[in-house]
Amino acid sequence: MDSTTEEQFTIGSPGAVLAGEEYPSDVERLSVDGREVILVGTAHISRESADLVHRVIDAEQPDCVCIELDERRYAALSQKNRFEALDLKQVIRQQQLTTLFINLILVAYQQQLGGKLGVLPGTEFIEAAALANTLGIPLVLCDRDVRITLRRAWGTISLWRRFVLFGSVVHSAFNRQTLTEDDLRKLRDQDVGTRLINELGQEFPGLKAVLIDERDLYLAEKIRRSAGQRVVAVVGAGHLHGIRAALTAPRPVDLADLETVPPASNTWKWIGWGMPALIFLAIAWIGWEKGAGAAGNNLLFWILITGVPSMLGTLLALAHPLTVLTALVAAPITSLTPVLGVGYVAAFAEAYLRPPRVHEFQSVAQDFNTPRLWWKNRLLRILLVFLLSTLFGATGTLIGSAKIVHNLF
């Protein structure tokens, strides 16, 4: 990236050619529908990228600056103490603990890399926004809402593949590889996020389509719709090719279509409600065939096989005694409805009984990187309660369901 090139690009109407400035090759100057668009490709974890963004905006003095962030990611990057403002009980009520867990993994990983590289991922976006504000240039957040992106991506993966992906993410969270100087150099010079997604795309093709290809189209259309004759757009280097191709397309992109989350499959709805119905019918049929005593024994078995494992999960998390009792009582009930899982009930109880302290919100990203601190930081222990009670409870539910159905025969 040290060498500079002078390139020409023809975009839009025939013959629209515009000579480039003396920028590195990851800066592309395009003419789109009679407007000038300067794409700045960044490596995300690079002081050089942040400096390049500053240089381009300052030199070009554009009418508009676009950055590859949505409102939520922009707020997360710009608010250093974002976890302190977290309404944990509201997160649990909205059943967003899994999202919080994934967010913590990403933040902890970013901070770990940031400490080695001397710059946090996303610095170039925040500096682009700050400079635009200083120069009085309108700022446009061009990326799709991260929640929509994640939900669309999640919908492309089968149930089994979701477990595989979740396991890979958890493994990565605790896999502390030693980075050599050569590794650090490569991290500075590459769009690491895009590279990681491309690697995941080999294992999960649907993920790449949603996380990269769709967002290329979305980003390009938002850039196209931005105001002004000269626009600087700061995006990950891995998006440059896709955005350029989308900007040359003869027809605009339908943003509404890309912002739609496909409804849940009816198959999963049938499974979600069908399994509890099957358990009820099985116990009722056993009672009809073998008497009330047999039905009572199967009901007691269901209570124990779902409640005890969930209770053990909360015990392993060193939860409050009342949280342990809550998991024991709630699991047999929540296991018979797809609406609410025992993990959320237990987590809410733990959050109520042992609310996290301010300093634990402040240190949660650092503590996340040290497994033993999960049992000391109250916020992380609530996540442990959620994860372990859910995992153990699901295991008990599967065993109990198989046993009771078997008893029918």
N, C-alpha and C positions, 0 to 999 in steps of 0.2 A: 504493500500500500504506500510505500515511500515515493515511488515514481509518479510523475504527473503526466497526464495525457491530455491532448486536445482532440475531442471527438465531435462528430456531428450526428444528429438524429433527425429523422424525418417522421413526424407524427401528424395525423390529422389530414388536412387537405393536401393534394399532390403538390410537391415542390416547396412545402413549408420546411425549409432547412435553416437551422440556427447554429452558429458556431459556439462551441463551449468555452468557458473560462478555464484558466489554468488551475484546475482542481484535480484531485486524485480520481482514479478511474471509477470509484464508487459514488461519484457525483455525476448525475446525468441531467443534461439540459434538454428539455423537450418543448416542442410547439404543439399544443393541443387546442384545436378549434379556435385558432387565432390568439390563444393565451400562452404565456410562458410558465412552464412547470419545471422546477428544479428539484429532482429527487436526490435525497442524501441518504445513502445506505450506510447503516452503522452496525457495529459489532456488539452493541449492548453492554459489554463489559470491557470498556476501553476508554482511557483518558484521551487518546488520540481522536476517537470518534466524537467525544464531547467537544473537544477543541475545534474539530472540523465543522461541526454544526454551528458553533459560535461564529466561526470565520465566515461561513457561507451566508448566514442571516445578516451579519453585520455588513458584509460587502454588497449583498443584493438588495437590502432594504425592501423586502417584498411587501405586497399589499395584504398578504395573509400567510400565516404559518400553520401547517397541518402536522400533527404528530400521531404516531401509531399507538394511541391510548384511547380507552373509553373513560367515562366519568369515574367509574369505580377504581380502575387501575391508576388513574391520575391522582385521585384522592389518596389511595394507598401509598403511592410513591412520594407524594408531596407532604404527607402528614407523618412525621417521624414517630409520633406517639399515638399512632392510630389504634393500637390495641387497648390503650387506656380508656378510650371512648366507647369501647365495645359494650353493648348491652347483652350480656351473656344469656340472661333468662329469655330475652326476646329471640336470640339466635336459636335457643333450644325449642321454644314454642314454634318457631317457623321451620323446625327440623333441618337446620343448616349446619349441624355440627360436622358433617362430612366435608362440607365446603370449607369450614374453618380449619379442619385438620389439613386438607390439601394446601390451603393458603399458608398455614404455618410451615409446612414442608418447604414450599417455595421460598418463603421469606428467610427461613433459617439457612437454606442452601445459598441464597443470594448473599446473605451476610457473611457466610463462610468464604465464598469466592471473593466477595468484596474486600475482606480482610487481606487476602493473598494478593489481589490485583491492585489494591489501592483505590478502587472506585466501585461503587455499587451499580448493579445492573439497572438500566433505565435512567442513569444520570444524564445522558444526552437529551432525553425527552424533557426532563425537568429543567435543564439549562436552556433548552430551546423555548420552553414556555416562559421562563423568567426573563429571557432577553426580549422576547416578543412583547411582554408586558412593559418592560423598561422603555422600549422603542415605540410603544403605543400601537403595535401591530395586532390586528385581530388574530386570536388563536382558535383553531378548530380541532376538536378531538375526533379523529376520523375512524377509529376502530369500532367494531361491533361490541355491544354489551357483553362482557366476559361471561355473564350468566347464561346468555343465549348460546354463546359459542360452546360452553361446557355441556349444556343440556343437549344440544344438537350432536356433539361429539359422543356423549354418553349413549345416545340412542342408536349409534351405529355399531355398538359392541354387544355381542351376545353375553348372556349371564355368566357363562364360564370364563369368557375372555375378560369380563370385568374383574373377576377375582384374580386372574393372572396379572392384569394391569395394576390393580391395587397392591398386590404383593410386590410387584416391581418397584412401585413408588415408595412403599415402606422400606424395602431393601435399600433403595438409593438414599433414603433419609438417614440411615444409620451406617451406610457404607462409607467410611472415612478413608478415601484413597489419598496417598501422598502425591502431591503434584510436583513434578520436576520443573526446572526452569523452561524446558522446551514445551511442556504442557501449558505453562502459564503464558508463554509467547503465543501459542496457538489460540488460547482462549481470548487473548487480547485482539487477535487478528481475524476472528471469525464471528459470525452471527450464531452464537452458541445455541440460542433457543430454537432457531430454525433447523440447525443441524440435529439437535436432539429430536425434534418432531419428525424430521426426515427418517431418522433411525427407527423411531417408533412406527412410522408409516410402513416400514417393511414388515413389521409384525402385525400392525393394526392399520390396514389401508384406509379404512373409513376415517380414522383420526386425521391423517394428513389431508384428506379431502376437505374436512371441516376446518381444521386449525390453520391450514396454509392456503389451499386453493380458493375456498370460499372467501376467506379474509382478503386475499389479493383482489378479488372482484369488488368486495365491499369498500376496501381502502381506496381503490381507484375511482369508484363512483363518488365517494365522499370528497375526494380531491377535485374531481371534475365539477362538483356542485359548489365548491368553495368560491368565495367572492374575490374579485380583483383580477387584474391583468397579469400579475406576476405572483406566483405561489411557490413557496419553499415547503416541501413535504419531507419530514424526517421519519424514516421507516427502517426496519431491520434489513440488512443487506440481502437476506434470503427472499425478500418480497419484491426486489427490484424487477426481476424478469417478469413475474406474474402481473405486477402493476402496469409495467410498460405494455404488455400484451393486451391487458384490459382497456387501457386508454386508447389503443388503436382499433378496438372493436367498433364496428359500424353502428351498433345499437347500445344505448345505455343499459346499465344493470338494474334489475328490479330489486331495490333494497328491501321492500316489504316482504318479498319472498325469502330473502336471506335472514330476515329478522323473525321469521315464524318458527316456533318450536313444534315439531310434529307431535300429535297427541299420542299418548301411551297406547301400546298395542292392546286390543281387546283380549288377546290371548293371555297377557299378564294379568288383566283384570279378572278373567275367569279363574286363573290359577290362584290369584290372591284371595278371592272369596271362595273358590271351590274347595281348597284344602281344609279351611275351618268347617265348611259345610259337611265335608266327608268325615271329619272327626266326630262331629255331632251325630251324624247319621250312623256311623259305626258303633258309637257307644249306645245309642238308642236301639239299634238292631241287636247288639249283644244282650241288652236288657230284655228285649222281647223274646229272644231265643233261649237265653240261659238264666234269666231272672235278674231282679234288682241288685242282688249281691254281686253278680259278675259285672254289671254295669258300674256299680259303685267302685269296685276294685280297679276297673279301667280308668274311671275318672280320677281316682286317687293316684294311679300311676301317671296320668297325664300331668297332674299338678306337680308331682315330684320330679318327673323327668324334664319338665320345662323350668320349674322354679329353682331347683337345687343347682343346676349348672349356672344359671344366671346369678344366683347368690354367690357361687364360687368365683365367678368373674369379678364381681364387685369386691370380694374379699381379697383377691389377688391385687386389686387396685388400691388396697388399704383404705377403702371407703368408710364413711361414717357408719356406725352400727345400724342407724335407722335407714340409711341408704341400702344396706345389705338386706334388711327386712323388707324394704320396699321392692327390691328386685325379686325376692322370693314370692311375694304376694302378686306382683304385677305380671310376671312372666306367663303364668298359665292363662291370663286374660288377654294380654297383648298378642300372644302367639296365635290366638284365634281371630285376629283382625289384621288386615293389611294396612290399616289407617295409622297405627302408632306402634312403634317397637319398644321393647323393654329398655333398650339402651337410652332412649330419650327420657323415659320416666325416671330411671335411675340417675341419669345425669342432672335432671332438674332437681331431684331430691338432694343430690350432693351439692349443687350450686346454692340451694336454699340453706342447707345446714352448714356448709363451709364455703362461703363466698370468697373468691380470690381477693387478695389484698393488692393495693395499688402497685407496690414494687414488683409483684408477680406478673402483672400485666406488662410492666416496663421491661422485664427480663425474659419474657416468655420465648422470644425468638432465640436468644442465646441459650437458655435452659433446654430448648428443644433438641439441641445438638448433643446433649449429655443425657443418655437414657436414665441414669440413676436419679436425675433431678426431676424426672416425670412424677415421682412419688413425693417430691417435696414442694414443687410448684402447684398450687391448688388448681390453677386453670388447666394445667396439663393433666393433673390427676382426674379432673372431671372428664377430659377426653379419654383417659384410660378407662374410667368407669363405663363410659359410653361404648368404647370399642370392645372391651373384654366381656361385658354383660351381653352385648349383642352377639358376639362370636360364640360364647358358651351357650347362650340361650338358643341360637339358631341350631347348634349341634344337638341340643336336647330335643328341640322341636322335630328335627328330622328323624331322630331315633324313635321318639314317641309316636310319630305319625306312622312309621313303618311297623312298629310293634302292634299298635291298635288295629290297623288295617289287616295285619296278619292274623290277629285274633278272630277276625270275622270268619276265617276259613279253618 
